[in-house]
Amino acid sequence: MEIHTLGPTATDSYAAARTYNQRVWQGQATIVGHPSFESILTNLNAYQGAQLVIPAAFKSPTLHASWGDVHYALLNQLTLCDCFMTKLDPLVVVQRLDADNQIGYTHAATAQLLKRLVQRVTVQTAASKYLAYQAYQENQAAYVLTNEKNVTLTHNERQLARLTPSMVWCVYQIN
């Protein structure tokens, strides 16, 4: 069995797929990490017979869709077969103290959360919180909301918030 989800291995989605693989397939399934959920959802025919693990918080600015939109739009291609819950790796909001912009990076699903935690931030989204941290570093942005494990604070940065949410994961059979 193949389980398709968001990669790389540092993402919460990949960790959730590992948990599901252990629980249901005794670690015998192959997890395939993709650069984005959009790349999976727009190529479902290539993955027939496999499974998809996707968070209930899924949101895509590219597809202009949330999890509910995808769930109903793809009823013929995806069959919901299981759900489970995990704790996410801790999330942090980091501020770069010498940034001369109000740009903040995160995943689309956590964009509203970043806006609630940081006033007057201009949010840029990435396909994963891992990639959001890479963009924050590369572009010398002012803020990032990412997984704590992605971050190594420098003297130029401070942590503004730390959150430990749970997530509901949906498992689909790809028809």
C-alpha positions in Angstrom: 0.0 0.0 0.0 1.1 3.5 -0.7 0.1 6.5 1.5 0.4 9.9 -0.2 0.8 13.1 1.8 2.7 16.3 2.1 6.4 16.0 2.4 9.2 16.4 3.2 9.6 14.1 6.2 9.8 17.2 8.5 6.1 18.0 7.9 3.2 17.3 10.4 1.4 15.5 7.5 4.3 13.1 7.0 4.4 12.4 10.7 0.7 11.7 10.7 1.1 9.3 7.7 3.8 7.5 9.7 1.4 7.2 12.7 -1.3 5.9 10.5 1.1 3.5 8.8 2.1 2.0 12.1 -1.5 1.8 13.4 -3.1 0.3 10.4 -0.4 -1.2 8.2 2.1 -2.2 10.9 4.7 0.0 9.2 4.4 -2.0 5.9 3.0 0.8 3.7 5.2 3.1 1.7 4.7 6.8 2.5 5.1 9.1 -0.5 5.8 12.7 0.4 4.8 15.4 -2.2 5.8 19.0 -2.5 2.2 20.1 -2.0 -1.3 18.7 -1.5 -2.2 20.4 -4.7 0.2 18.2 -6.6 -1.5 15.1 -5.3 -5.1 16.4 -5.7 -4.5 17.4 -9.3 -3.0 14.0 -10.2 -5.2 11.6 -8.4 -5.5 9.3 -11.5 -1.8 8.5 -11.1 -2.4 7.2 -7.5 -5.4 5.0 -7.9 -5.6 2.3 -5.3 -3.4 4.2 -2.8 -4.4 6.3 0.2 -4.2 10.0 1.0 -3.7 11.4 4.4 -4.7 15.1 4.6 -5.5 17.4 7.6 -9.0 18.6 8.2 -7.4 22.1 8.3 -6.3 21.8 4.7 -6.6 25.1 2.8 -5.3 25.9 -0.7 -5.0 29.4 -2.1 -4.0 27.8 -5.4 -7.1 25.7 -5.7 -9.3 28.2 -3.8 -10.4 25.3 -1.6 -10.6 24.1 1.9 -10.8 20.5 3.1 -14.6 20.6 2.8 -14.5 21.9 -0.7 -12.1 19.1 -1.7 -14.1 16.5 0.1 -17.3 17.2 -1.8 -15.7 18.2 -5.1 -13.9 14.9 -5.4 -16.5 12.4 -4.2 -16.0 10.2 -7.3 -12.2 10.1 -6.9 -11.8 10.0 -3.1 -13.6 7.8 -0.5 -13.2 8.8 3.1 -12.3 5.6 4.9 -10.8 6.7 8.3 -10.0 9.6 10.6 -7.7 10.0 13.5 -6.2 12.7 15.7 -2.6 13.6 16.6 -0.8 16.3 18.5 1.1 18.5 16.1 4.7 19.3 16.8 4.7 22.5 18.7 4.2 25.6 16.6 6.1 28.9 17.2 5.9 32.4 15.9 9.3 33.9 15.5 10.2 37.6 14.9 13.3 38.8 13.2 14.2 41.9 15.2 16.1 43.8 12.5 13.7 43.1 9.6 12.5 46.2 7.8 9.3 44.7 6.5 6.0 43.3 8.0 6.1 40.1 6.0 5.3 36.8 7.7 5.5 33.3 6.2 3.5 30.3 7.1 1.3 27.5 5.5 -2.1 28.6 4.2 -3.9 26.6 6.9 -2.2 28.7 9.6 -2.3 32.1 7.8 -5.3 33.4 9.8 -3.6 32.3 13.1 -0.5 34.3 12.2 -2.7 37.3 11.5 -4.4 37.0 14.9 -1.0 36.7 16.7 0.9 39.5 14.8 -0.8 42.8 14.1 -0.3 44.4 10.6 1.6 41.4 9.2 1.5 40.7 5.4 1.2 37.0 5.2 2.9 35.0 2.4 2.0 31.3 2.3 4.1 28.2 1.4 3.2 24.6 0.7 4.3 23.6 4.2 5.4 25.2 7.4 8.8 23.7 6.7 9.0 25.6 3.4 7.6 28.7 5.1 10.6 28.7 7.5 13.0 28.3 4.5 11.3 31.3 2.7 11.5 33.4 6.0 15.2 32.7 6.2 15.9 33.3 2.5 13.9 36.5 2.2 14.8 38.0 5.6 11.2 38.3 6.5 10.0 39.8 9.8 7.9 36.8 11.0 7.3 33.1 10.6 4.8 30.6 12.0 6.4 27.2 11.7 7.1 24.0 13.7 9.5 24.6 16.6 11.8 21.8 15.4 12.5 23.8 12.2 13.9 26.8 14.1 17.3 27.7 15.5 16.9 31.1 17.2 19.7 33.6 16.6 20.5 36.7 18.7 18.5 38.6 16.1 15.2 36.7 16.7 12.7 36.2 19.5 9.9 33.7 19.9 6.6 35.5 20.2 4.3 32.5 20.8 4.4 28.7 21.2 1.3 26.6 20.6 0.6 22.9 21.0 -2.6 22.1 19.0 -4.0 18.8 18.0 -5.1 17.9 14.4 -7.7 15.7 12.9 -6.4 13.7 9.9 -8.6 12.3 7.1 -7.6 9.1 5.3 -9.0 8.7 1.8 -8.9 5.7 -0.6 -8.0 7.1 -4.0 -10.5 5.5 -6.5 
